[in-house]
Amino acid sequence: MGETTRGRRVGAYGVCLDDGRILMCRTPEGVLQLPGGAVRQGEHPVDAVTRALAEETGLTVAVTGLREAVTDVVREPDRETHNDRLLFDVRITGGELPGRVEWVSAEQAEAVPLQAVEGPPPPPHTVQRFGAYGLVTDASGWVLLTRIAPGYPGAGEWHLPGGGTDFGESPTAGLLRELAEEADQRGRIAGLLGLSSGHNPAAVGPEGYPIDWHVVRVHYRVMVDDPTPPRVTEGAGGSTAEAAWFSPQELDDLRLTRTAKTVISEHLRQ
């Protein structure tokens, strides 16, 4: 038997509802599937889902929110593909339903098997990374942040706890694992906040050479019910230099990453 190869894909899909029914596409082989597809290198997932729906259905849609982020692994005889699927709520703003698009019941939709996210393999020195990050607080409103270690993009800045998910790992499981590794805290997921996308075509990290780096981040609200003094438990050479709790009043004096600043502004200071 040959060696099994592993790959990862990020996909964006539209969930369009009408009176309990959901919009689905039928492939040339007659298979029903949720409209959407692969997120291209550097492409924001919101742009990806609107593009994919236009290509597959001829419909124009507006994204109204992120419904869910799910993970599955499609196994073939010589390949395993980890799929991170972003499900967006969308509404139709234009176009007409073609024959290959139809409304089906929720029961029919639940029975539809997931297909692998189709897309070309990334070229050398190109990375598309899927990660989960948390706006982590305790019952008193203190915020947990992690400082990026030297040698990594954004070194010295304070960031949301979290990081890339492992193969086969869900976003929520990955986030709670990262929280334990980066700060030695036990958290619980309290809600889905949204997502962000970042693209640096020449990011230089510990590898020492430029990488076309695209990261898709899902943001969650996380509660720590029994906070303790943070400490980094991951091995030496990791991307986290330290972790600390901050009062809301202290946040303005910190060098925050753009993502941390945006998430805190949108969800903590409402």
Backbone bond lengths (Angstrom), bond angles and torsions (degrees), N, CA, C in turn:
res aa  C-N    CA-C-N  psi(-1)  N-CA   C-N-CA  omega(-1)  CA-C   N-CA-C  phi
1 M - - - 1.458 - - 1.528 110.36 -
2 G 1.356 116.31 140.31 1.451 120.27 178.64 1.515 111.24 -77.48
3 E 1.309 114.37 167.04 1.456 120.55 -179.75 1.524 110.24 -74.00
4 T 1.320 116.34 137.37 1.458 121.70 178.13 1.519 109.39 -82.96
5 T 1.330 116.50 127.10 1.454 121.14 178.49 1.521 109.69 -95.30
6 R 1.327 114.51 155.57 1.462 120.60 179.79 1.528 110.19 -119.43
7 G 1.300 115.40 144.19 1.457 120.89 176.57 1.517 110.25 -144.08
8 R 1.335 115.82 164.74 1.453 120.82 179.02 1.524 109.15 -132.54
9 R 1.320 115.18 146.87 1.448 122.39 177.11 1.533 109.03 -139.86
10 V 1.329 115.60 147.57 1.459 122.12 171.86 1.520 107.41 -112.39
11 G 1.329 116.36 129.61 1.456 121.15 -179.51 1.513 111.53 -124.84
12 A 1.324 116.38 153.20 1.463 123.11 178.10 1.517 108.80 -127.50
13 Y 1.326 116.39 130.49 1.463 121.96 -173.13 1.525 110.47 -132.94
14 G 1.327 115.02 149.69 1.453 120.86 -178.92 1.518 112.04 -103.33
15 V 1.320 116.46 130.39 1.458 122.81 175.10 1.527 107.03 -107.88
16 C 1.323 114.96 106.50 1.461 121.42 -178.70 1.521 108.24 -114.52
17 L 1.332 116.49 117.90 1.463 122.00 -174.61 1.523 111.28 -109.98
18 D 1.314 115.33 146.95 1.455 121.77 175.76 1.520 108.79 -148.74
19 D 1.322 115.74 106.12 1.464 121.41 177.69 1.528 112.11 53.05
20 G 1.336 115.45 45.19 1.457 120.09 177.71 1.509 115.02 85.96
21 R 1.325 117.49 -8.14 1.449 120.77 178.10 1.530 109.71 -97.68
22 I 1.340 115.99 158.06 1.456 121.27 -178.88 1.514 109.76 -124.83
23 L 1.329 116.55 142.26 1.458 121.71 -178.18 1.524 110.17 -80.42
24 M 1.323 116.91 127.27 1.459 122.46 -179.55 1.530 109.57 -130.32
25 C 1.349 115.17 155.65 1.464 121.80 175.63 1.529 109.39 -105.75
26 R 1.313 115.64 147.89 1.464 120.27 175.26 1.528 108.45 -111.56
27 T 1.329 116.16 123.55 1.456 120.96 -179.06 1.525 110.55 -72.25
28 P 1.340 117.67 167.23 1.475 119.61 176.23 1.526 112.62 -56.82
29 E 1.345 116.92 -24.71 1.469 120.48 177.88 1.518 112.35 -83.44
30 G 1.346 116.98 -1.25 1.459 120.68 178.32 1.512 114.81 88.66
31 V 1.341 116.86 12.03 1.460 120.78 -178.23 1.526 110.08 -91.97
32 L 1.326 116.67 130.61 1.459 120.88 176.14 1.525 110.39 -78.82
33 Q 1.329 115.86 141.14 1.455 119.46 176.15 1.522 109.53 -153.04
34 L 1.328 115.28 157.63 1.452 121.30 177.31 1.526 108.40 -71.00
35 P 1.334 118.59 133.60 1.467 119.03 -178.73 1.526 111.42 -66.51
36 G 1.317 116.10 138.42 1.462 121.79 -178.81 1.511 109.42 149.28
37 G 1.324 115.24 -169.04 1.454 118.74 -179.71 1.502 112.43 175.92
38 A 1.316 115.43 -163.74 1.458 121.95 -173.73 1.520 111.67 -69.09
39 V 1.326 114.44 144.22 1.459 121.78 171.81 1.525 107.62 -84.90
40 R 1.306 117.33 123.49 1.459 121.12 -178.16 1.532 110.48 -75.35
41 Q 1.319 115.80 160.57 1.453 121.03 178.68 1.533 110.24 -57.68
42 G 1.334 115.81 123.93 1.454 121.24 178.85 1.513 114.96 83.37
43 E 1.320 118.28 -4.32 1.463 122.38 -175.53 1.521 110.40 -87.98
44 H 1.322 116.74 135.17 1.461 119.72 174.41 1.527 108.63 -71.09
45 P 1.327 118.12 137.23 1.470 119.64 -178.44 1.526 114.06 -57.02
46 V 1.332 118.17 -32.28 1.467 119.55 177.31 1.528 110.02 -64.19
47 D 1.331 116.35 -42.60 1.468 119.26 176.21 1.521 110.85 -65.58
48 A 1.331 116.81 -35.08 1.459 120.67 -178.93 1.521 111.61 -64.24
49 V 1.326 116.98 -43.43 1.465 119.02 -176.32 1.524 111.01 -70.86
50 T 1.327 118.18 -37.49 1.465 118.93 178.10 1.530 110.52 -68.63
51 R 1.333 116.90 -38.57 1.465 120.37 177.31 1.524 110.97 -64.23
52 A 1.344 116.26 -47.27 1.458 120.18 -176.18 1.528 111.49 -64.28
53 L 1.322 117.47 -40.21 1.460 118.85 178.49 1.518 111.56 -65.99
54 A 1.327 117.09 -37.87 1.467 119.33 177.56 1.516 110.52 -64.32
55 E 1.340 117.00 -40.89 1.468 120.75 -178.85 1.520 111.44 -69.48
56 E 1.323 117.39 -39.29 1.467 120.61 -173.98 1.519 112.83 -84.38
57 T 1.333 116.66 -32.93 1.469 119.61 -171.58 1.516 114.12 -119.41
58 G 1.329 118.05 -18.12 1.451 120.40 -173.32 1.512 113.35 79.19
59 L 1.330 117.12 2.37 1.463 121.87 -179.09 1.521 110.91 -92.84
60 T 1.312 116.16 145.70 1.456 120.58 169.05 1.532 107.68 -99.38
61 V 1.318 115.61 139.05 1.460 120.30 -176.85 1.515 110.25 -134.15
62 A 1.311 114.96 158.44 1.457 122.69 172.04 1.520 107.88 -113.86
63 V 1.327 116.18 133.21 1.458 120.96 178.41 1.519 108.73 -82.50
64 T 1.331 116.43 127.45 1.463 120.78 -178.49 1.518 113.36 -106.28
65 G 1.337 118.05 -9.69 1.454 119.79 177.81 1.513 111.95 167.00
66 L 1.325 114.30 164.67 1.466 121.02 174.09 1.517 108.48 -91.69
67 R 1.326 116.12 117.80 1.458 121.37 -176.82 1.528 111.76 -82.90
68 E 1.329 116.83 -45.26 1.467 119.93 -173.39 1.520 109.72 -166.40
69 A 1.325 115.63 155.13 1.461 122.54 171.14 1.522 107.13 -122.37
70 V 1.324 116.65 121.02 1.458 120.99 -175.82 1.518 109.75 -127.07
71 T 1.322 115.54 159.66 1.456 122.26 -178.03 1.516 109.79 -131.54
72 D 1.311 116.50 142.18 1.461 121.33 172.52 1.514 108.11 -149.37
73 V 1.309 116.10 162.56 1.461 122.45 176.85 1.518 108.38 -121.40
74 V 1.329 115.90 121.40 1.462 121.82 176.58 1.529 107.71 -95.51
75 R 1.320 115.82 121.71 1.475 120.85 -175.96 1.524 110.43 -107.71
76 E 1.314 114.64 126.62 1.457 123.22 175.63 1.525 107.91 -118.93
77 P 1.332 118.68 169.52 1.479 119.58 -174.70 1.524 114.36 -53.94
78 D 1.334 117.92 -38.00 1.469 119.67 -176.05 1.520 113.25 -121.92
79 R 1.347 116.97 11.69 1.457 118.68 -175.77 1.525 110.62 -153.99
80 E 1.324 115.45 142.26 1.456 122.86 171.74 1.530 108.41 -120.17
81 T 1.334 116.45 129.82 1.456 120.38 -178.27 1.522 109.52 -120.87
82 H 1.324 114.82 120.02 1.460 122.51 175.23 1.524 107.12 -86.01
83 N 1.333 116.21 122.16 1.456 122.17 -179.14 1.524 110.17 -112.34
84 D 1.321 116.38 122.85 1.461 122.02 170.32 1.517 106.87 -101.04
85 R 1.328 116.09 114.73 1.457 120.83 -173.30 1.523 109.90 -112.37
86 L 1.319 115.31 124.55 1.457 122.79 176.98 1.520 108.20 -101.03
87 L 1.322 116.23 120.45 1.461 121.80 -177.95 1.526 108.77 -104.00
88 F 1.336 115.47 117.30 1.458 121.35 -178.02 1.524 110.77 -107.12
89 D 1.315 116.44 139.94 1.460 120.69 168.04 1.523 107.85 -76.52
90 V 1.325 116.65 130.25 1.462 120.97 -179.69 1.521 109.54 -133.81
91 R 1.318 115.28 157.53 1.473 120.82 171.64 1.520 108.47 -128.73
92 I 1.309 115.84 145.51 1.461 121.95 -177.94 1.526 109.34 -75.78
93 T 1.331 115.68 131.36 1.466 120.37 178.51 1.525 112.86 -116.22
94 G 1.341 117.14 -9.35 1.456 119.03 -179.73 1.509 111.74 -174.89
95 G 1.332 115.55 165.59 1.458 121.09 179.31 1.512 112.19 94.20
96 E 1.328 115.71 172.88 1.454 123.01 178.76 1.523 109.64 -122.86
97 L 1.333 115.75 146.83 1.458 120.23 -178.78 1.524 110.40 -68.65
98 P 1.340 117.39 118.91 1.470 119.40 174.79 1.519 110.38 -76.38
99 G 1.321 115.85 172.24 1.452 120.45 -175.91 1.514 114.21 -64.38
100 R 1.353 117.89 -26.85 1.457 119.83 -176.66 1.534 112.65 -84.77
101 V 1.322 116.74 1.50 1.463 121.38 179.21 1.515 108.42 -113.62
102 E 1.324 116.56 135.19 1.462 119.52 -177.72 1.514 111.09 -148.77
103 W 1.327 114.62 157.81 1.458 121.71 175.47 1.520 109.19 -90.06
104 V 1.317 117.45 131.08 1.461 121.05 179.59 1.520 108.70 -128.10
105 S 1.316 115.42 161.38 1.459 120.47 179.73 1.524 110.21 -72.95
106 A 1.335 114.96 162.47 1.461 119.85 177.96 1.526 110.98 -61.25
107 E 1.323 116.95 -35.24 1.464 120.56 179.78 1.530 110.59 -65.90
108 Q 1.329 116.94 -41.13 1.463 119.88 177.01 1.527 111.44 -64.30
109 A 1.331 116.06 -42.00 1.467 120.48 -178.25 1.520 111.41 -63.96
110 E 1.330 117.54 -38.53 1.458 120.60 -178.90 1.525 112.02 -66.22
111 A 1.314 117.01 -24.15 1.462 120.66 -178.50 1.524 112.95 -86.74
112 V 1.335 117.31 -4.53 1.468 120.51 -177.72 1.523 109.43 -76.97
113 P 1.341 118.82 123.88 1.474 120.72 178.43 1.519 110.94 -71.86
114 L 1.323 116.06 149.53 1.457 121.32 177.87 1.526 109.98 -77.22
115 Q 1.321 115.41 138.71 1.454 121.54 177.04 1.522 109.14 -102.47
116 A 1.318 117.24 155.00 1.466 120.46 176.67 1.523 109.49 -61.72
117 V 1.332 116.30 144.25 1.458 120.95 175.81 1.516 107.85 -73.93
118 E 1.332 116.31 113.50 1.462 120.24 -176.09 1.525 110.67 -80.43
119 G 1.313 116.03 140.27 1.454 121.12 177.93 1.508 109.43 174.02
120 P 1.335 116.86 154.72 1.467 119.36 -179.30 1.512 110.96 -70.69
121 P 1.332 118.51 152.17 1.455 120.31 176.27 1.522 110.29 -66.29
122 P 1.328 117.85 147.55 1.461 119.20 -179.28 1.518 111.18 -68.19
123 P 1.340 117.17 144.57 1.465 119.69 177.01 1.524 110.66 -71.96
124 P 1.325 118.27 168.19 1.472 120.83 179.66 1.522 111.79 -56.36
125 H 1.329 115.88 145.81 1.459 123.54 178.60 1.537 111.86 62.56
126 T 1.319 116.24 27.88 1.460 122.20 174.69 1.519 108.03 -123.53
127 V 1.326 116.10 129.48 1.457 120.87 -177.67 1.530 109.08 -129.79
128 Q 1.315 115.44 130.23 1.466 121.21 168.59 1.519 106.30 -115.87
129 R 1.307 116.37 112.12 1.460 122.22 -172.03 1.522 109.75 -111.51
130 F 1.315 115.17 135.36 1.463 121.24 176.94 1.521 108.48 -109.56
131 G 1.326 116.35 126.66 1.452 119.71 -177.36 1.523 112.11 -136.33
132 A 1.322 115.01 164.25 1.461 122.51 177.68 1.522 108.32 -126.75
133 Y 1.327 116.05 132.72 1.457 122.11 -175.82 1.526 109.40 -132.75
134 G 1.322 115.31 153.61 1.453 119.12 -174.24 1.512 113.98 -126.37
135 L 1.322 115.61 138.93 1.462 121.75 163.69 1.527 104.44 -85.66
136 V 1.331 115.34 98.24 1.461 122.46 -168.66 1.523 109.49 -101.68
137 T 1.330 116.13 123.65 1.456 120.95 179.12 1.527 109.99 -135.02
138 D 1.345 114.62 163.36 1.459 119.54 171.61 1.519 108.98 -106.44
139 A 1.326 116.59 -176.77 1.462 120.44 -175.30 1.523 112.29 -64.78
140 S 1.338 118.11 -22.52 1.465 121.86 -179.61 1.524 112.64 -88.96
141 G 1.323 117.57 -2.94 1.450 120.41 178.62 1.508 115.03 91.77
142 W 1.341 117.73 4.54 1.457 120.00 176.19 1.528 109.16 -71.14
143 V 1.326 116.45 148.63 1.457 123.02 -173.49 1.521 109.20 -113.05
144 L 1.333 116.04 132.78 1.459 121.91 177.48 1.524 109.49 -94.70
145 L 1.343 116.24 128.00 1.452 121.77 177.85 1.529 109.83 -131.50
146 T 1.327 115.38 158.89 1.465 120.78 178.00 1.524 108.74 -122.59
147 R 1.340 116.36 144.54 1.466 120.95 -179.96 1.524 109.40 -98.68
148 I 1.333 115.80 133.01 1.458 121.49 -177.58 1.525 109.49 -73.09
149 A 1.321 115.82 134.52 1.457 122.28 -174.96 1.530 111.56 -74.64
150 P 1.336 117.03 156.90 1.469 120.72 174.93 1.531 111.40 -57.67
151 G 1.328 115.09 146.69 1.457 120.83 179.52 1.505 114.24 91.15
152 Y 1.334 117.79 -7.25 1.461 122.02 178.53 1.526 109.49 -110.95
153 P 1.342 117.54 150.27 1.467 119.28 175.72 1.528 111.35 -54.99
154 G 1.322 116.16 131.59 1.464 120.40 -177.65 1.508 113.58 83.64
155 A 1.320 118.09 17.38 1.467 121.61 -177.18 1.527 110.88 -51.60
156 G 1.334 114.79 134.24 1.452 121.30 178.83 1.515 114.81 90.26
157 E 1.318 117.53 -12.70 1.455 120.14 179.48 1.531 110.12 -87.47
158 W 1.333 114.82 154.42 1.467 121.05 177.87 1.519 109.02 -92.87
159 H 1.317 114.34 133.70 1.459 121.22 -171.49 1.534 109.65 -128.97
160 L 1.326 115.75 165.71 1.458 120.48 172.83 1.525 109.46 -70.04
161 P 1.318 118.82 139.54 1.468 120.00 174.52 1.528 110.47 -59.61
162 G 1.319 115.30 143.19 1.458 119.98 178.67 1.512 110.42 143.28
163 G 1.315 115.65 -170.45 1.461 120.04 -179.76 1.512 111.02 168.11
164 G 1.308 115.05 -169.33 1.450 121.15 -178.77 1.518 112.21 -68.44
165 T 1.320 115.90 145.15 1.461 120.31 178.33 1.524 110.32 -83.98
166 D 1.320 115.67 151.79 1.464 121.25 176.14 1.530 110.21 -80.47
167 F 1.311 116.06 165.32 1.464 121.13 178.68 1.524 109.30 -60.24
168 G 1.334 116.23 127.35 1.453 121.78 179.22 1.517 114.87 81.84
169 E 1.322 117.93 0.23 1.466 122.24 -174.87 1.524 110.60 -96.29
170 S 1.321 116.78 137.70 1.456 121.04 177.65 1.526 109.89 -75.81
171 P 1.342 118.05 159.50 1.467 119.80 178.65 1.528 113.45 -59.02
172 T 1.331 117.22 -41.54 1.462 118.66 -177.84 1.521 111.52 -69.40
173 A 1.335 116.82 -40.26 1.464 119.53 177.17 1.520 110.81 -64.38
174 G 1.334 116.84 -40.56 1.453 120.49 178.77 1.513 112.50 -63.89
175 L 1.327 116.74 -40.65 1.457 120.33 179.73 1.519 111.55 -64.62
176 L 1.322 117.78 -45.38 1.466 120.20 179.88 1.529 111.12 -65.73
177 R 1.326 117.43 -34.18 1.469 120.10 175.46 1.525 110.34 -65.62
178 E 1.324 116.78 -46.34 1.459 120.66 179.43 1.529 111.31 -62.17
179 L 1.320 117.32 -37.21 1.458 121.10 178.71 1.523 110.91 -61.46
180 A 1.321 116.44 -39.06 1.465 120.30 177.53 1.521 111.26 -70.49
181 E 1.342 117.24 -40.06 1.461 120.57 -177.94 1.520 112.49 -72.28
182 E 1.328 116.70 -39.85 1.460 120.57 -174.68 1.522 113.92 -84.92
183 A 1.340 117.36 -25.18 1.464 118.81 -173.45 1.516 114.29 -141.50
184 D 1.331 117.84 -1.47 1.469 121.92 179.43 1.533 111.45 58.15
185 Q 1.346 115.75 43.40 1.455 121.74 178.66 1.527 109.80 -120.21
186 R 1.328 115.16 147.55 1.463 121.23 174.12 1.521 108.15 -104.05
187 G 1.327 115.75 119.61 1.454 120.04 -176.87 1.514 112.21 -119.22
188 R 1.310 114.73 172.47 1.465 121.64 173.62 1.524 107.85 -135.07
189 I 1.312 115.14 140.37 1.463 121.10 -178.92 1.525 108.75 -72.94
190 A 1.342 115.92 127.27 1.461 120.57 -177.57 1.521 113.03 -112.16
191 G 1.321 117.38 -1.41 1.454 119.26 177.96 1.516 112.23 157.32
192 L 1.340 115.01 160.75 1.458 123.07 177.41 1.522 107.93 -96.53
193 L 1.341 116.97 126.38 1.461 121.11 -176.73 1.528 112.95 -97.59
194 G 1.319 117.65 -38.75 1.454 120.24 -176.08 1.511 110.39 157.40
195 L 1.321 115.86 -153.62 1.463 120.09 -179.15 1.505 110.31 -151.37
196 S 1.321 114.93 167.25 1.459 122.04 172.95 1.517 108.19 -144.41
197 S 1.315 115.03 163.28 1.453 121.39 -179.21 1.519 108.13 -138.95
198 G 1.331 116.35 135.52 1.449 120.66 178.35 1.513 111.00 -133.06
199 H 1.328 116.04 141.28 1.470 120.25 -178.35 1.511 109.63 -135.43
200 N 1.326 116.23 123.24 1.457 123.06 173.88 1.527 107.11 -126.91
201 P 1.327 117.98 108.17 1.466 119.47 -175.55 1.523 114.31 -72.36
202 A 1.337 117.46 -6.30 1.471 120.01 -179.79 1.521 110.28 -144.13
203 A 1.334 116.70 51.54 1.462 120.82 179.92 1.528 109.61 -76.05
204 V 1.337 116.24 133.21 1.457 121.09 178.03 1.523 108.80 -112.49
205 G 1.321 116.46 118.26 1.452 122.63 178.77 1.506 110.98 -119.37
206 P 1.327 116.78 -153.45 1.470 119.64 -178.41 1.519 113.72 -63.96
207 E 1.357 117.61 -15.55 1.469 119.45 178.22 1.531 111.29 -65.55
208 G 1.343 116.29 -28.68 1.456 120.35 177.09 1.505 115.32 90.03
209 Y 1.344 118.68 3.48 1.459 121.19 177.98 1.527 108.52 -139.37
210 P 1.346 118.02 155.50 1.466 120.45 -176.57 1.531 111.90 -64.74
211 I 1.317 115.58 140.47 1.464 123.06 176.81 1.526 108.54 -128.80
212 D 1.321 115.81 135.44 1.466 121.01 172.28 1.526 106.57 -74.89
213 W 1.325 116.20 101.18 1.464 122.56 -166.52 1.525 110.38 -110.60
214 H 1.302 116.20 120.89 1.466 122.49 176.83 1.521 108.32 -124.70
215 V 1.319 116.06 121.89 1.453 120.19 -179.99 1.523 109.47 -119.27
216 V 1.312 115.70 133.52 1.461 123.31 172.74 1.518 107.09 -111.84
217 R 1.328 116.53 121.22 1.458 121.88 -176.08 1.526 110.35 -115.36
218 V 1.316 116.00 132.03 1.460 121.63 170.80 1.529 107.38 -101.68
219 H 1.323 116.69 134.28 1.462 121.44 -175.87 1.529 110.53 -108.55
220 Y 1.325 115.52 133.72 1.459 121.89 178.82 1.528 109.94 -124.72
221 R 1.310 115.15 155.63 1.463 120.97 167.74 1.526 106.96 -90.77
222 V 1.320 116.54 129.81 1.462 122.15 -176.89 1.524 108.93 -128.21
223 M 1.323 115.62 135.39 1.465 121.85 176.31 1.522 109.58 -109.84
224 V 1.333 115.62 137.81 1.456 122.34 171.82 1.520 106.70 -111.40
225 D 1.312 116.10 108.98 1.474 120.20 -174.77 1.525 112.62 -77.19
226 D 1.312 117.58 -28.91 1.471 121.62 -179.79 1.526 109.08 -127.20
227 P 1.339 117.65 76.87 1.467 120.06 -176.82 1.524 112.23 -67.87
228 T 1.312 115.06 145.13 1.460 122.61 178.10 1.525 108.28 -131.39
229 P 1.330 118.53 166.65 1.468 119.81 175.64 1.533 110.10 -58.53
230 P 1.325 118.55 124.30 1.472 120.48 -175.67 1.526 111.98 -69.77
231 R 1.328 114.80 146.07 1.458 121.00 171.67 1.519 108.26 -150.51
232 V 1.314 115.55 143.89 1.463 121.56 -179.93 1.523 108.52 -79.50
233 T 1.322 117.40 123.79 1.465 121.12 -179.05 1.517 112.85 -107.12
234 E 1.354 118.31 -11.01 1.459 119.43 178.69 1.520 110.00 -70.94
235 G 1.312 116.31 159.86 1.457 121.33 -174.48 1.511 113.41 -65.87
236 A 1.311 115.89 166.60 1.456 122.19 178.61 1.520 110.23 -59.95
237 G 1.330 115.34 146.74 1.453 120.43 179.61 1.509 114.13 90.29
238 G 1.334 117.02 2.39 1.452 120.30 178.32 1.518 111.77 -76.06
239 S 1.318 115.37 174.77 1.464 120.72 -174.77 1.526 113.31 -83.95
240 T 1.334 118.72 -3.34 1.458 121.91 -177.88 1.524 110.54 -108.34
241 A 1.338 115.84 122.62 1.460 120.57 178.86 1.519 111.56 -86.80
242 E 1.323 117.21 -39.16 1.459 121.95 -179.75 1.520 109.15 -163.98
243 A 1.328 115.56 168.20 1.458 122.32 176.55 1.515 107.95 -136.59
244 A 1.329 116.43 151.64 1.464 119.69 -177.95 1.520 110.08 -158.79
245 W 1.341 115.09 153.29 1.452 122.65 172.45 1.527 108.85 -90.62
246 F 1.339 116.52 140.82 1.457 121.63 178.79 1.531 109.61 -132.37
247 S 1.329 115.00 141.86 1.461 118.86 171.16 1.518 108.34 -73.46
248 P 1.332 119.23 156.18 1.465 120.40 178.86 1.530 112.62 -56.27
249 Q 1.338 117.13 -31.72 1.456 120.43 -178.80 1.534 112.04 -69.46
250 E 1.312 117.67 -24.73 1.463 121.06 -178.35 1.520 113.40 -82.18
251 L 1.302 117.78 -15.17 1.461 120.53 -171.91 1.523 112.72 -64.66
252 D 1.337 117.33 -33.26 1.458 120.25 -177.59 1.523 112.99 -65.12
253 D 1.315 117.21 -21.90 1.467 120.97 -177.76 1.529 112.87 -91.37
254 L 1.313 117.86 0.94 1.460 121.31 -176.16 1.525 111.65 -96.94
255 R 1.329 115.54 150.67 1.461 121.48 169.22 1.526 107.88 -82.39
256 L 1.306 116.11 99.88 1.456 121.85 -176.80 1.525 110.45 -98.03
257 T 1.339 116.24 147.39 1.456 119.61 169.69 1.523 109.06 -65.82
258 R 1.313 115.59 159.85 1.466 118.97 179.69 1.521 111.22 -59.87
259 T 1.336 116.33 -39.82 1.466 119.31 179.78 1.522 111.04 -63.89
260 A 1.333 117.17 -46.45 1.461 120.48 -179.79 1.523 110.68 -61.49
261 K 1.321 116.58 -43.36 1.464 120.48 -178.94 1.530 110.66 -62.08
262 T 1.327 116.76 -42.69 1.459 120.57 -178.52 1.523 111.72 -67.32
263 V 1.337 117.13 -47.02 1.466 120.46 -177.99 1.523 110.86 -64.49
264 I 1.317 117.59 -42.43 1.467 120.79 178.72 1.520 110.29 -63.42
265 S 1.325 116.82 -43.22 1.460 120.72 -179.40 1.521 112.08 -64.18
266 E 1.334 116.44 -39.71 1.466 119.89 -175.41 1.518 113.63 -81.20
267 H 1.334 118.10 -28.67 1.465 119.47 -170.15 1.531 114.77 -121.75
268 L 1.333 117.10 -12.91 1.460 118.48 179.65 1.516 111.69 -108.44
269 R 1.321 115.87 -27.51 1.464 120.20 -174.91 1.510 110.75 -113.95
270 Q 1.319 115.85 47.04 1.466 120.47 179.11 1.532 110.16 -84.73
